[in-house]
């Protein structure tokens, strides 16, 4: 698997994660968030991957900027979370 299919596969293996609430909060507060992601619902990584894939195919710069911002935040939160685990 590669690309978006690979991301969907690994997220399906992951299940829930403690960082999903923070990612959902960031995404919902972002001005470029799609309406479905502003609802305050739990984070659905598969839906986010699908949104990013559709955004890339359509070439929507606003949607791609949203995806990039969420991905950057996701990585930062994950690195911080891992660093805290190793420091404990």
N, C-alpha and C positions, 0 to 999 in steps of 0.2 A: 504494500500500500504506500501511496505517496500523497503529499499535500493534504488537502482537506479531508479526504477519506481516512488518512492516517490519524489526523487529529481527532476525528469523530471516534475512531476505534479506541484510541488511548483514553479519551474522556469517558467512553462507555465502560472501560475497565476500572476507572478510578472511582466511580460512584460519587458520593458527596465528599466535600472537602471543607475544612474550617475557613478557608479564605473566600469561599463563594459568596458569603454575605457581604464582605467588603467590596468584592468585584461588582456585585449587583448594585450596591450603593453608589459606587463611582460611575458605573454605566448609566444608572437612572438620572444622576445629576448632570451628566454631560449634555451640553446643548445640542449635540448632533445625534443623540440617542433616538432610535426609532420608538414609536409609541408603545409597542409591545414590551420594550425594555425599560420603560418609565413607570411601569405599573407597580413596582415594588415587590414583584413576585420573586420567588427564589431564582437563583442564577441557573440558567440552562446552557451549559457550554456547547451542547450540540446545536442549539438554536443560534448561538453566537457564531459558531463556525459556519453554519448555513448562511447567516447574514453576511459574513465576510466574503464567502464564496460568491454570493449573488452580487455583492458590491463590486468585487473585482471584475466580474463578467460584464456588469453594466457600465463600469468606468466612472461611477459616481464618486467624485473627489470628496464630497462631504461625508458620505458613508465610509469611505476608505479612511478618512481622517479619524472618524469615530472608532473604527476597528483598530487602527494603529494606537490610539490613545488608550484603549482598553487593554490591548495586548501589552503595552509598555507597563501599565499599572499592574497587570497580572504578573509579569516577570518580577517587578520590583517587590511586590508583596510576597511572592514565592521565595525570592532570594532572602528577604528579611526573615521569613518564617523558618527557612532552613538554617540560617545563621543562628537564630535563637535556639533551635533544637541542638545544634552542635555545641553551643555555649553552656548548655544546661548540664 
